[in-house]
Amino acid sequence: MGMKLDNPSCKKTCLMISYEDYITNLGGTNKVALGQIDILKKENVSTIFVCPFNIGGLFSNRSYWLLRVDRKLLGVLSIEGVIGYLKRIQKSGYELEGIILHHLRNINVDNVDLIFSVCNCSILVYIHDYYMICPNGGGNLLKNGKICETIESGIAGCTNCDYFGFATVKFKQLFDKHLNRIMFVAPSNSCKHYWICAYPEFESRTLVLYHQVLEEESNFIHKKIGNHEKIRVGFVGSPTAIKGWDDFKYALERIKCLENYDFFHFGKKRDDINGITNVFVDFHSSDNAMVEALKNNQIDVALLLSKCPETYCYTYYESIAAGCYIVSFKNSGNIADQICQRKNGIVLNNIDDLISLFNDFEGFKVKIENCIHNVPNKLTDNGSFIQYLKKGTQECDLEEKEYLIKNKFHLLFLYEAKNSVKQYISKNKGDKI
């Protein structure tokens, strides 16, 4: 049974690949994707988005992909269906301006190779974390709780490591095969440092493009905290161990002057902890949701306690836009770099330093009040990535007949994958196929 899928609304298009649906999930990668889709739309460029879709059961031995075009959910396709769609629209006069690969987590790399091969255009590979260096721990560069020292000497030194796996080899093969049209995008200098340590051969093809532009910056002087006022402290972001949530809870149990503080958590609630006010924040509702939440709750201090090197960290920039004093650890990557550069907080060595900071209430208050730093009045998504999207001039190197099955689209209609697709649609009531 065949069914023609909707064409993009614009003749110019951009293909976006990631590991999960940006509409239904939180996290920095999805926030970047959403911002880019809006920027592309303003430039009259449609976005074709695909990510893996696990339907399980009868189809569990095949790779299937969720397809969105201009945000609209069109369906779930096999890899043959994805290739068929891309081939058809290009033959119908739609131009692929470029591919943006946001993530390779849980993705069939061979499928990505096929997709690259039918798309005659430039490829931007974003480094949102360090999964493409080492998939261990989800790409956080940690080994036994500490930043892996081997990475500084390059990925060649990883081959004898217990965590070195087949996935890393596949990533490198993919990049080498299509390197003549790939540019890697690091969202900070800290991120580029680790990337180049692992892949020195990619240095000339690695850009630093921050995810946001900080506009209308001005000097910010923190208000004086009165003698009987409390310091209002917010743990900002995901309440997970890797983001420092366990360290935060550990510190709370050892602060001797808790009565001098009001504690908050901003993000998606996980635990109900006595003495912590949870404030749910969802960037899908507003680009400035976090900034507004921090301002509305008059937060003095933002805790960004990441235990791994952050490649960017949206919550850092949102916290400084709200005028917060930032507290972080030395191994937090771009967060620590930015604090040292912008002088808008303190970088601590360990959890004991954090506890000591809180226990010295008067000294902490002085640090906050004496911190004069630049604060952006506006954070906007960085659209400079567009200049690196370029349609190609050569013919695609993949023959359609080699990979397409007779029905060409191999679209999974609702009645063919009842449970998984229907459940997905029911969770996202605005979506229709």
Secondary structure, 3 states (H helix, E strand, C coil): CCCCCCCCCCCEEEEEECCCCCCCCCCHHHHHHHHHHHHHHHCCEEEEEEEECCCCHHHCCCCEEEEEECCEEEEEEEHHHHHHHHHHHHHCCCEEEEEEECCCCCCCHHHHHHHHHCCCEEEEEECCCCCCCCCHHHCCCEECCEECHHHHHCHHHHCCCCCCCHHHHHHHHHHHHCHHHEEEEECCHHHHHHHHHHCHHHHHHEEECCCEEEEEEEEEECCCCCCCCCEEEEEECCCCHHHCHHHHHHHHCCCCCHHHEEEEEEECCCCCCCCEEEEECCCCCCCCHHHHHHHHCCCCEEEECCCCCECCCHHHHHHHHCCCEEEEECCCEHHHHHHHHHCCEEEECCHHHHHHHHHCHHHHHHHHHCCEEEEEEEEEECCHHHHHCCECCCCCCCCHHHHCCCCCCCEECHHHCHHHHHHHHHHCCCCCC
